[in-house]
């Protein structure tokens, strides 16, 4: 179990416009994967539309997965706390 009661919040940088320096500045405020190679970022970004069942991935986006890495829910931008809370209340 994680420190957050079984929930991890990890930022995954997908926007190719964000430089390593920009990502480092975000890391001060968030748990963020900043050492990903550009190829890994691009590969993940290209695969997200299929996972999200969407034509394209909005940036920024929030993707919530369960323990087997299946996408449970996603949205453009950051979700409201009530949206995330509802996922847990519904048993997802």
C-alpha positions as CSV (number, residue, x, y, z in Angstrom):
1,X,0.0,0.0,0.0
2,X,1.2,3.5,-0.7
3,X,1.5,6.4,1.6
4,X,-1.6,7.9,0.1
5,X,-4.0,5.1,1.3
6,X,-3.5,3.0,-1.8
7,X,-3.4,5.8,-4.3
8,X,-0.4,7.2,-6.1
9,X,-0.4,10.5,-7.9
10,X,2.4,10.6,-10.5
11,X,2.8,13.2,-13.2
12,X,3.8,11.7,-16.5
13,X,5.2,14.4,-18.9
14,X,3.8,13.9,-22.4
15,X,3.9,17.4,-23.9
16,X,6.9,17.5,-26.3
17,X,7.1,21.3,-25.8
18,X,8.1,20.8,-22.2
19,X,11.8,20.8,-21.8
20,X,13.7,18.9,-19.1
21,X,14.3,22.2,-17.3
22,X,10.5,23.0,-17.3
23,X,9.8,19.5,-15.9
24,X,12.3,20.0,-13.1
25,X,10.5,23.1,-12.1
26,X,7.2,21.2,-11.9
27,X,8.9,18.4,-9.9
28,X,9.3,20.8,-7.0
29,X,5.5,20.8,-6.5
30,X,4.5,17.3,-7.8
31,X,5.7,13.8,-8.0
32,X,6.8,13.8,-11.6
33,X,8.7,11.4,-13.8
34,X,11.3,13.8,-15.2
35,X,14.0,11.4,-16.4
36,X,12.1,9.8,-19.2
37,X,13.8,9.7,-22.6
38,X,12.0,11.6,-25.3
39,X,11.4,8.4,-27.2
40,X,9.5,6.9,-24.1
41,X,7.4,10.1,-23.8
42,X,6.5,10.0,-27.5
43,X,5.7,6.3,-27.4
44,X,3.4,6.7,-24.4
45,X,1.7,9.8,-26.0
46,X,1.1,7.9,-29.2
47,X,-0.4,5.0,-27.4
48,X,-2.8,7.0,-25.1
49,X,-5.6,7.6,-27.7
50,X,-6.2,3.8,-27.9
51,X,-6.1,3.4,-24.1
52,X,-8.4,6.4,-23.7
53,X,-10.6,5.4,-26.6
54,X,-10.2,8.9,-28.0
55,X,-9.1,10.4,-31.3
56,X,-6.4,12.5,-29.6
57,X,-5.1,13.2,-26.1
58,X,-5.7,16.6,-24.8
59,X,-2.7,18.2,-23.0
60,X,-2.7,18.4,-20.1
61,X,-4.8,15.3,-19.4
62,X,-5.5,13.1,-16.4
63,X,-5.6,9.4,-16.8
64,X,-6.6,7.2,-13.8
65,X,-5.6,3.5,-14.0
66,X,-6.2,0.6,-11.7
67,X,-3.6,-1.8,-10.4
68,X,-3.4,-3.7,-13.6
69,X,-2.8,-0.5,-15.6
70,X,-6.2,-0.5,-17.3
71,X,-7.6,3.0,-17.8
72,X,-10.6,3.5,-15.5
73,X,-11.3,7.2,-16.3
74,X,-9.7,10.1,-18.1
75,X,-10.4,13.8,-18.6
76,X,-8.8,16.9,-20.2
77,X,-6.9,18.9,-17.6
78,X,-7.1,18.2,-13.9
79,X,-10.2,16.6,-12.4
80,X,-12.2,18.1,-9.6
81,X,-11.8,16.3,-6.3
82,X,-15.5,15.3,-6.4
83,X,-14.9,13.5,-9.8
84,X,-12.1,11.4,-8.3
85,X,-14.0,10.8,-5.1
86,X,-17.0,9.5,-7.1
87,X,-14.8,6.9,-8.8
88,X,-13.8,5.5,-5.4
89,X,-17.4,5.6,-4.1
90,X,-18.5,3.7,-7.2
91,X,-15.9,1.0,-6.6
92,X,-13.8,1.6,-9.7
